[in-house]
Amino acid sequence: MTAIPERRRTPLRPTCSQPHACSIEVRLAVLQRTPFFADLDSAGIAEVNRRAISLSWGAGDAVYSEGERAGYLYVVAHGRAKAYRDTEDGKTIVVDLLAPGDFAGGVDTLGTPRYGETVEAIDTLCALRIGAEDFREILIRYPQVALRVVDYLTGLLDDARTTVTHQATRTVTERVAGTLLRIADKFGEARLGFGDSGSAGTLLELPLTRADLAGMTGSTAESVSRVMSRLRREGIIDSGRRWTAVLDRERLAAIAGHAEHPQLFGQPRLP
């Protein structure tokens, strides 16, 4: 078995990086958007905020690394991050992309004795960190949070089953289209001026490589490249260095959900 090289953990900085500042308004707004705490009133959100500390990381810094003992829950307040795993053959598989309001990490309460992935800042990242004991106290004091945690754990199981089913029954084209749609919904910005016609589109300013998409879709970089090239030729997407734009969301959604109709591409579909 090939050993996975240990990643150097970047020291934590105790305050948020400029130009963003985690004001009390930002902290409370982010916690209210976090699924675990969505049912809390203002007093409950204030109590969670009291138990959280803000930390920041620069682009490329690791918030935590795969295999480390878990002990903290992180709520993204500003910036973006990616979660990935290293395989035994040295490959890196991206498993999630994180935006403000998303949470990462884990504690024993969530059945996570060790972190199952590395989370790395894509750009300047600010997050609120809640320790294991504080999170346990929150669960005891607010049963509605505990119920949200149960729903979350159930959802993880459902997602795992769905992923296995999709990888066994859906084509690479469908999986790539579906993944692009999810990323567009989460990170996209409506823009004008794409292509010669200046058409509207949804811009994704993310350093998302073909290997990253391959990891998220259970495919290979080569297969993803073929699909992306096909989507570009058909005018469904456009892309450049560190950006992708969805130009025809309706057709992309149709491909993601109904790729059994090859006329959506105008050519025989890819496997």
Buried (B, 14 or more C-beta within 10 A) or exposed (E): EEEBEEBEEBEEBEEBBEEBEBEEEBBBBBBBBBBBBBEBEEEBBBBBBEBBBBBBBEBEBBBBBBBBEBBBBBBBBBBBBBBBBBEEEEEBBBBEBBBBBBBBBBBEBBEBEEBEBBBBBBBBBBBBBBBBEBBEBBBEEBEBBBEBBEEEEEEEEEEEEEBEEBEEEBBBBBBBBBBBBEBBEBBBEEEEEBEEEEBBBBBBBBEBBBBBBBBBBBBBBEBBBBBBEBBBEBBBBBBEEEEBBBBBBEBBBBBBEEBEEEEBBEEEBBE
